[in-house]
Amino acid sequence: MPAAPRERRAARHASAEAAPKPRKEPITVDRITDAALQVVATEGYDALTVRRVTAVLGTGPSSLYAHIVNKEDLDDLLIGRLCAQIELPEPDPAKWRQQVLDVYGQIRDLYLKYPGVSRAALAMVPTHLETLRISEGIFAILLAGGIEPRTAAWALDSLTLYVTAYAWERSLVQQRQQHGDEWVLSQEELMERFSALPEEKFPQTRRYAAELTAGAGHDRFAFMVNLITRNLADGAAEGA
């Protein structure tokens, strides 16, 4: 004899109550890094804290500390994740200067994609394998260019510091522009101010206002990287 409607409803309710609850996705280093990048992309690097990452993941700090040590560890993961996206060329002695510029251009663009994240790379002792992969790759390119090892090592350090500072400055300018900061001037406004300075005190600034404010996009970035590598090449030629 079929069960009565009331009994069938009771059986359905009992089955629903007995069904196991879906398990939460486990916290992993990759998920922590994803959440950290999400915070930086949407709120900026200044908003990145362990507590903020736990809020994105819907968990508590203890879940994160089972995988990371502290905020500096988060920084290492962030830069490592970005470095994983960088493509390294096979070192070419005939194209090494352009290769250096191309690799640092990739780093610059990734840093600018995540406002302020380049700060995470400052004063960092790299331990992430992807970060070390990039250092190894750039070092190999410099050596292929005939640069003496210690000079190449110091150039690697200087160039990396420059791209990090460059990206940080550009991020600060972008943030100020978004907030309508009146201290951020356009190239035309800056040139007008230079041209209006008292000539007896600022003769060179007035005379060369156009040159002092020239450059679009990443022109000055390319100039600086090329300036360093050109000097390295000259030194290598003199020592040959």
C-alpha positions as CSV (number, residue, x, y, z in Angstrom):
1,M,0.0,0.0,0.0
2,P,1.6,3.4,-1.0
3,A,2.5,5.8,1.7
4,A,0.1,8.6,2.6
5,P,1.0,12.2,1.4
6,R,1.9,13.2,5.0
7,E,4.3,10.3,5.3
8,R,5.9,11.1,1.9
9,R,6.5,14.7,2.9
10,A,8.0,13.7,6.2
11,A,10.4,11.3,4.4
12,R,11.5,14.1,2.1
13,H,12.2,16.4,5.0
14,A,14.1,13.7,6.8
15,S,16.2,13.0,3.7
16,A,17.1,16.7,3.4
17,E,18.1,17.0,7.0
18,A,20.2,13.9,6.7
19,A,22.1,15.1,3.6
20,P,25.7,15.9,4.3
21,K,26.6,19.6,4.1
22,P,29.0,20.5,1.3
23,R,32.6,20.7,2.5
24,K,34.4,24.1,2.4
25,E,37.1,24.4,-0.1
26,P,40.4,23.9,1.7
27,I,42.7,26.9,2.3
28,T,45.8,26.6,0.2
29,V,48.8,28.8,-0.6
30,D,47.4,29.4,-4.1
31,R,44.0,30.5,-2.7
32,I,45.7,32.8,-0.3
33,T,47.7,34.3,-3.1
34,D,44.6,34.7,-5.3
35,A,42.8,36.5,-2.5
36,A,45.8,38.8,-1.8
37,L,45.9,39.7,-5.5
38,Q,42.2,40.4,-5.5
39,V,42.6,42.8,-2.6
40,V,45.4,44.7,-4.3
41,A,43.6,44.8,-7.7
42,T,40.4,46.2,-6.2
43,E,41.6,48.2,-3.2
44,G,45.3,48.8,-3.7
45,Y,48.3,47.5,-1.9
46,D,47.8,49.7,1.2
47,A,44.6,47.7,1.9
48,L,46.5,44.3,2.0
49,T,46.6,42.8,5.4
50,V,46.3,39.2,6.7
51,R,42.9,40.1,8.2
52,R,41.7,41.5,4.9
53,V,42.7,38.3,3.1
54,T,41.0,36.1,5.7
55,A,37.8,38.1,5.1
56,V,38.0,37.5,1.3
57,L,38.4,33.8,2.0
58,G,35.7,33.7,4.6
59,T,38.0,32.1,7.2
60,G,40.0,33.1,10.3
61,P,43.7,34.1,10.7
62,S,44.7,30.8,12.1
63,S,43.8,29.1,8.8
64,L,46.2,31.5,7.0
65,Y,49.0,31.1,9.5
66,A,49.0,27.4,8.9
67,H,50.4,28.3,5.4
68,I,52.2,31.6,5.8
69,V,54.4,33.2,8.4
70,N,53.4,36.9,8.3
71,K,52.6,39.8,6.0
72,E,56.1,39.7,4.5
73,D,55.4,36.1,3.5
74,L,52.3,37.4,1.7
75,D,54.5,39.9,-0.2
76,D,56.9,37.1,-1.3
77,L,53.9,35.1,-2.6
78,L,52.5,38.1,-4.5
79,I,55.8,38.9,-6.3
80,G,56.4,35.2,-7.0
81,R,52.9,34.9,-8.6
82,L,53.6,37.9,-10.8
83,C,57.0,36.7,-11.8
84,A,55.5,33.4,-12.9
85,Q,53.8,35.3,-15.7
86,I,57.0,36.7,-17.1
87,E,58.5,35.1,-20.2
88,L,62.3,34.9,-20.3
89,P,64.1,34.7,-23.7
90,E,67.1,32.5,-24.4
91,P,70.1,34.8,-23.8
92,D,71.3,36.3,-27.1
93,P,74.6,38.1,-27.1
94,A,73.5,40.1,-30.2
95,K,70.2,41.3,-28.6
96,W,71.0,41.3,-24.9
97,R,70.2,45.0,-24.3
98,Q,66.8,44.7,-25.9
99,Q,66.1,41.5,-24.0
100,V,66.9,43.3,-20.7
101,L,64.5,46.1,-21.6
102,D,61.8,43.7,-22.7
103,V,61.9,41.6,-19.4
104,Y,61.9,44.7,-17.2
105,G,59.1,46.1,-19.3
106,Q,57.0,43.0,-18.5
107,I,57.8,43.4,-14.8
108,R,56.8,47.1,-15.0
109,D,53.5,46.4,-16.6
110,L,52.6,43.7,-14.1
111,Y,53.4,46.0,-11.2
112,L,51.3,48.7,-12.7
113,K,48.4,46.3,-13.1
114,Y,48.2,45.9,-9.3
115,P,48.4,49.4,-7.8
116,G,51.3,49.8,-5.4
117,V,52.3,46.1,-5.4
118,S,55.8,47.0,-6.3
119,R,56.3,48.1,-2.7
120,A,56.2,44.4,-1.8
121,A,59.4,43.9,-3.8
122,L,61.3,46.7,-2.0
123,A,63.9,45.5,0.5
124,M,62.8,41.9,-0.1
125,V,65.2,39.0,0.1
126,P,63.8,36.8,-2.7
127,T,63.0,33.2,-1.7
128,H,60.2,32.3,-4.1
129,L,61.4,30.1,-6.9
130,E,59.6,32.2,-9.5
131,T,61.3,35.4,-8.3
132,L,64.6,33.6,-8.4
133,R,63.9,32.4,-11.9
134,I,63.6,35.9,-13.1
135,S,66.8,37.0,-11.4
136,E,68.6,34.0,-12.9
137,G,67.2,34.8,-16.3
138,I,68.2,38.5,-16.3
139,F,71.7,37.7,-14.9
140,A,72.2,35.1,-17.7
141,I,71.3,37.8,-20.3
142,L,73.8,40.2,-18.8
143,L,76.5,37.6,-18.8
144,A,75.7,36.7,-22.4
145,G,76.3,40.4,-23.2
146,G,79.9,40.0,-22.0
147,I,79.4,41.8,-18.7
148,E,81.8,40.8,-15.9
149,P,80.0,38.7,-13.2
150,R,80.2,41.2,-10.3
151,T,79.2,44.1,-12.6
152,A,76.3,42.1,-13.9
153,A,75.2,41.3,-10.4
154,W,75.3,44.9,-9.3
155,A,73.5,46.0,-12.5
156,L,70.8,43.4,-11.8
157,D,70.3,44.9,-8.4
158,S,70.2,48.5,-9.7
159,L,67.9,47.8,-12.6
160,T,65.5,45.8,-10.4
161,L,65.4,48.7,-7.8
162,Y,64.8,51.2,-10.6
163,V,61.8,49.3,-12.1
164,T,60.3,48.8,-8.6
165,A,60.6,52.5,-7.7
166,Y,59.4,53.6,-11.2
167,A,56.3,51.4,-10.9
168,W,55.6,52.6,-7.3
169,E,55.8,56.3,-8.4
170,R,53.5,55.7,-11.3
171,S,51.0,53.9,-9.1
172,L,51.1,56.9,-6.6
173,V,50.4,59.3,-9.5
174,Q,47.5,57.2,-10.8
175,Q,46.0,57.0,-7.3
176,R,46.2,60.8,-6.9
177,Q,44.7,61.4,-10.3
178,Q,41.8,59.2,-9.4
179,H,41.2,61.3,-6.3
180,G,41.4,64.5,-8.2
181,D,44.7,65.6,-6.4
182,E,45.5,69.1,-7.5
183,W,49.2,68.5,-7.1
184,V,49.3,66.2,-10.1
185,L,50.0,68.4,-13.1
186,S,49.9,67.6,-16.7
187,Q,53.0,68.0,-18.9
188,E,51.5,71.3,-20.3
189,E,50.8,72.7,-16.9
190,L,54.2,71.8,-15.6
191,M,55.9,73.4,-18.6
192,E,53.8,76.6,-18.1
193,R,55.0,76.8,-14.5
194,F,58.6,76.3,-15.4
195,S,58.4,78.9,-18.1
196,A,56.9,81.4,-15.7
197,L,59.7,81.1,-13.1
198,P,61.9,84.2,-12.5
199,E,64.6,84.1,-15.1
200,E,67.3,85.5,-12.9
201,K,66.9,82.6,-10.5
202,F,65.9,79.8,-12.9
203,P,67.5,80.6,-16.3
204,Q,68.1,76.9,-17.3
205,T,64.7,75.7,-16.1
206,R,63.0,78.4,-18.1
207,R,65.1,77.9,-21.2
208,Y,64.7,74.1,-21.2
209,A,61.2,73.7,-19.9
210,A,60.2,71.7,-22.9
211,E,63.2,69.3,-22.5
212,L,62.6,68.9,-18.7
213,T,59.0,67.9,-19.3
214,A,59.4,65.9,-22.5
215,G,58.5,62.2,-22.8
216,A,55.3,60.2,-23.2
217,G,54.2,56.8,-21.9
218,H,57.3,54.9,-20.7
219,D,59.9,56.9,-22.7
220,R,61.9,57.8,-19.6
221,F,61.8,54.2,-18.4
222,A,63.3,53.0,-21.6
223,F,65.9,55.8,-21.5
224,M,67.1,54.8,-18.1
225,V,67.3,51.1,-18.7
226,N,69.1,51.7,-22.0
227,L,71.4,54.2,-20.3
228,I,72.5,51.6,-17.8
229,T,72.9,48.8,-20.3
230,R,74.8,51.0,-22.7
231,N,77.3,51.9,-20.0
232,L,77.7,48.3,-19.2
233,A,78.4,47.5,-22.8
234,D,81.0,50.2,-23.0
235,G,82.7,48.9,-19.9
236,A,82.7,45.4,-21.3
237,A,84.3,46.6,-24.6
238,E,87.0,48.6,-22.7
239,G,87.9,45.5,-20.7
240,A,88.1,43.3,-23.8
